[in-house]
Amino acid sequence: MNLNSRIKFYFFFLFIVFTNVCLSQNSDITKEQDSVINKQSLGYYAYEFSLPITTGDKFAGQGLTGKAGFNMKLHAFVYKGLFVSGTFGANYFKVKNREVVGNYDKTTSTHQYLSLGYEISPWNKLRMGLSASVLGASYFKNKSGYDYDEAIQRDSGRIRSYDFYVNYMLTNELALFLNYAYRNDKMNIKVPTEIQEQFSNANFHNIGFGIRVCFGKKDIISAM
Amino acid sequence: MKRYVFLLLGLMAFVNCKPPEFERNTRVLIKGKMIDENNQPISEVDISVYTYRFSGYIFDAIEDEYLLGLGKSKTDGSFEIISLFDKDEDFAIVINGNEKYTNYTYLSSTTDHTPEDLVFDLEDKQLKSVSKVNYSINRTSPEGTTFRFSFQYSDINCIEYFNEGVLEPELSRCFFEINSGSFLNDTYPDYSNSFLTPIGTVVEFHYSINDQSEIIETFTVDQENYEFEFSY
């Protein structure tokens, strides 16, 4: 079982555990109407600053170093903890080994994707969630030189992101959160057979923190 | 109508301000092996991949050189360079012998031709050892004597042009003959300089004193640093 399969396995295992915990917990929600923080909202906007950390033996892990990143998320609860999330963001990398990636100095990777996930609330002010991307793309803009000798080359890929987050609710509307994402983008780069494996995927961890602003009081289905 | 023409010209003038973009989602592999004239591997030789693009404004566009990939040969002389790719009439793979060995350039138009397997295989590439010839010419004759001289020797560059992977000898130039010299008189009676040529080259030294008939002497460059002194 390779790294990717293992991550998927653990991710879906946790997902099932979360789902079970949540289903048993949600039956008690009505008993906790007097709690300070609302358990349910329609969704939230989130703004996140992140640090991408490249990993693995592929071109990103061997040739790039993460510098910074950001994400904007729109998150909507479909039914109870089940949510759909849309993410748009960017990560910035600098090249640490040009012999691995080709001659360029830095990379700006933008991404947009839709995720499906589940969120639980183990304690009154705490939310935890897991999600996996189902649709999306990433675009790598590689730059070399400065000013007069600047040049650009672009790569693209299909995004594969597995996210885990913890939120701390400050009020009913505002929360602070920590997010961990494992990115394993499937790249579209055409390369000779000898180096195909090296350019097949781009792997990196993404550790982020930010705020989320909640809206609504019921999930989509309950609100209908 | 005039306004639109000027607007169009203005827009065209700025079109080239955008930085050039190379082939999307593509990497090529440059591979081969460096050997010397005795078939021994050469390590630490610089290999660079270049493309050329016009930049600047429409009326003062200049051709700029862009580095797409770079690397060095290993201990066993082999090299594998991962490079960006560009469709260009002068796609060049440059092997720089760093004045120790001869230089080699693989030149090809990639505008209409990209290798199917995305590999540029240079196979075994033989570089010749290079000698630095330091020469010094001094005047011992009386004032008013003039001296005209030139050296004829082989250059250290080899440029091979390939069309769709096939060598085009007519468009290639390897170790072509160079002729360089000077004229010495009372203002500049002495002269010293140097040039690079492959070891083993037979250099022709042409000279003429006071514009009399030309004399040709030859010498074979047989060491890394060759000293040549001449008095007239």
Interface residues (C-beta under 8 A of the other chain):
Chain A: R98 E99 V100 V101 G102 N103 Y104 N142 K143 S144 G145 Y148 D149 E150 A151 I152 Q153 R154 D155 S156 M187 N188 I189 K190 V191 P192 T193 E194 I195 F199
Chain B: P19 P20 E21 F22 E23 R24 N25 T26 R27 V28 L29 V49 R53 S55 D64 Y66 L67 L68 G69 L70 G71 E80 I81 I82 S83 L84 D117 L118 V119
